[in-house]
């Protein structure tokens, strides 16, 4: 049985997200948040991947990409957190 995420949609990647918050560790995000990986690239330029953060489960997270595929990042991953 596949888990259905609580979110109904991901932000349109063509529309800039609002209110960027500084880089934080993934485990510091509130549940049901959207974020980008902070991998040292200019995050506000070009095509960017936005992920949906569901929760932390031990050392790893349960997140979803734009196609609702589950992604498991380490809980300590640095990310850019956005509030829409």
Secondary structure, DSSP 4 states (H G I P E B T S, - for coil): -PPPPS-S-PPPTTSPPSSEEEEEEGGGSPSSEEEEE-SSS-TTSSS---EEEEEEETTEEEEE-TT--EE--BTT-EEEEE--
